[in-house]
Amino acid sequence: MPKEFGRNRRVAQVIKEELAVLIQKKFPISQYGLVTLTNVDVSPDLKKSIIYVTSLNLKKSRDDLINELNLEAGRFRHEISRLLTSKTVPSISFNYDVSIERAQRLSEIIDSVNDK
């Protein structure tokens, strides 16, 4: 019986912790706003990872931020490879997480209905 929190979850946690530090250094708040990693999904075979990010006070467009993060993905992967002891390091792909904005929008709708 497989563990519910298998190796891919542990690898995802390491990637999330290390990327948070790397992104903070490479993407300063003054230029990009506060970039936050919301989730990391690693495939069961540990070959691919999708990192979901969001940003507060975004200075540029979402697409610009995601494009710049994806351009730096190779460097991030190289840095993470120094920390992981596995044979392979998952490829990194960034996506913008819109769930927080959706939740905020739903909250505003509910508040407006309650006010009426």
C-alpha positions as CSV (number, residue, x, y, z in Angstrom):
1,M,0.0,0.0,0.0
2,P,1.6,3.3,-1.1
3,K,2.1,6.1,1.4
4,E,-0.3,9.1,1.0
5,F,2.7,11.4,1.3
6,G,5.2,9.8,-0.9
7,R,8.5,10.9,-2.3
8,N,7.0,13.3,-4.8
9,R,5.4,15.2,-1.9
10,R,8.7,15.4,-0.1
11,V,10.5,16.5,-3.2
12,A,7.8,19.2,-3.8
13,Q,8.3,20.5,-0.3
14,V,12.1,20.8,-0.8
15,I,11.6,22.5,-4.1
16,K,9.1,25.0,-2.6
17,E,11.4,25.9,0.3
18,E,14.4,26.4,-1.9
19,L,12.6,28.2,-4.7
20,A,11.2,30.7,-2.1
21,V,14.7,31.7,-1.2
22,L,16.0,31.8,-4.8
23,I,13.0,33.8,-6.1
24,Q,13.3,36.3,-3.3
25,K,17.0,36.9,-4.3
26,K,16.4,37.0,-8.1
27,F,13.1,38.9,-8.1
28,P,13.2,41.8,-5.6
29,I,10.0,43.2,-4.2
30,S,10.8,46.6,-5.5
31,Q,10.6,45.4,-9.1
32,Y,8.1,42.5,-9.0
33,G,6.0,42.9,-5.9
34,L,5.8,40.2,-3.3
35,V,6.1,36.9,-5.2
36,T,4.6,34.0,-3.3
37,L,4.8,30.2,-4.1
38,T,1.3,28.8,-3.3
39,N,1.8,25.2,-4.4
40,V,4.2,22.8,-6.0
41,D,3.0,19.7,-7.9
42,V,5.6,17.1,-8.7
43,S,4.6,14.2,-11.0
44,P,4.8,10.7,-9.5
45,D,7.8,9.8,-11.7
46,L,9.6,13.0,-10.4
47,K,10.3,14.3,-13.9
48,K,8.1,17.4,-14.0
49,S,7.0,20.0,-11.5
50,I,4.5,22.8,-11.8
51,I,5.0,25.7,-9.4
52,Y,2.0,28.0,-8.8
53,V,2.8,31.6,-7.9
54,T,0.9,34.7,-7.0
55,S,2.0,38.2,-6.4
56,L,0.9,41.1,-4.3
57,N,1.4,44.6,-5.6
58,L,2.5,43.2,-8.9
59,K,4.5,45.9,-10.7
60,K,4.4,44.1,-14.1
61,S,1.7,42.0,-15.8
62,R,1.1,38.4,-14.7
63,D,2.3,37.1,-18.1
64,D,5.6,39.1,-17.8
65,L,6.2,37.6,-14.4
66,I,5.5,34.1,-15.5
67,N,7.6,34.5,-18.6
68,E,10.6,35.8,-16.6
69,L,10.2,33.0,-14.0
70,N,10.1,30.4,-16.8
71,L,13.2,31.9,-18.4
72,E,15.0,31.4,-15.1
73,A,13.6,27.9,-14.5
74,G,16.9,26.3,-15.8
75,R,19.0,28.2,-13.3
76,F,16.5,27.4,-10.5
77,R,16.6,23.7,-11.4
78,H,20.4,23.8,-11.4
79,E,20.5,25.3,-7.9
80,I,18.0,22.8,-6.6
81,S,20.0,19.9,-8.1
82,R,22.8,20.7,-5.7
83,L,20.4,20.0,-2.8
84,L,18.5,17.0,-3.9
85,T,20.1,13.6,-3.6
86,S,18.0,11.9,-6.3
87,K,19.2,10.9,-9.7
88,T,17.0,13.3,-11.5
89,V,15.7,16.8,-10.7
90,P,12.2,17.6,-11.9
91,S,11.8,20.1,-14.8
92,I,10.3,23.3,-13.5
93,S,7.3,25.2,-15.0
94,F,5.7,28.2,-13.5
95,N,1.9,29.0,-13.6
96,Y,0.1,31.9,-12.1
97,D,-2.3,30.9,-9.3
98,V,-5.7,32.6,-9.7
99,S,-7.4,30.8,-6.9
100,I,-6.7,33.6,-4.4
101,E,-8.2,36.2,-6.7
102,R,-11.2,34.0,-7.3
103,A,-11.8,33.5,-3.6
104,Q,-11.5,37.3,-3.1
105,R,-14.0,37.9,-5.9
106,L,-16.5,35.3,-4.5
107,S,-16.1,36.9,-1.0
108,E,-17.0,40.3,-2.5
109,I,-20.0,38.9,-4.2
110,I,-21.2,37.3,-1.0
111,D,-20.7,40.5,0.9
112,S,-22.6,42.5,-1.7
113,V,-25.5,40.1,-1.5
114,N,-25.5,40.2,2.3
115,D,-25.6,44.0,2.2
116,K,-28.7,44.0,0.1
